[in-house]
Amino acid sequence: EADIYQTPRYLVIGTGKKITLECSQTMGHDKMYWYQQDPGMELHLIHYSYGVNSTEKGDLSSESTVSRIRTEHFPLTLESARPSHTSQYLCASSEYHPVNEKLFFGSGTQLSVL
Amino acid sequence: AQSVAQPEDQVNVAEGNPLTVKCTYSVSGNPYLFWYVQYPNRGLQFLLKYITGDNLVKGSYGFEAEFNKSQTSFHLKKPSALVSDSALYFCAVRSGGSQGNLIFGKGTKLSVKP
């Protein structure tokens, strides 16, 4: 069982609200990721981090931002939510290893913006 | 550019029958290949990986996958399907020797009927 946690599990909010999706891992992993996934669809990488104070944009353009102040914590923030942000957001972590990069995923946050 | 294709949106099999979920890839250099499974309302879980060595790799829950370099494929297989195998399966690839991130396929829904 992976020790990576996401909160909240479900979130319904109104347009224009600022939200932060939380992700924490207790495995001491250096690398962390945020993926966006529509139901039953492929994963799109939106942000990742190699370690503390490192943040990178992923393959899919996103209006969200991330921070990495502590190794175990990688929150994602939307300054002004819109209905187009409705999706599932998956957080993952891995040891930073060029060969054996096995990802551990959280259970996800299902976001609905009304 | 790296890419991975899962040509089937859905695969239906009867319990006890063998199953195959297809995956083909395109990378420069040697590929690192992965299979992940997503059960309903859960995050993704690692199933197995191919880095180098034996073309047939064994993973969790009785699954295995065969790396075929000439066909650039990495199909997931199981000799005898269980109803509990019903889930969404994702193939992922990364170019060996690079520090790039995993690229995920769009997923294949496996439905195993009693």
Interface residues (C-beta under 8 A of the other chain):
Chain A: A2 I4 Q6 Y33 Y35 G40 M41 E42 L43 L45 Y48 G58 D59 L90 A92 P98 V99 N100 E101 K102 L103 F104 F105 G106 S107 G108
Chain B: Y32 F34 Y36 N41 R42 G43 L44 Q45 F46 K49 I51 L88 F90 R94 G96 G97 Q99 N101 L102 I103 F104 G105 K106 G107 K109
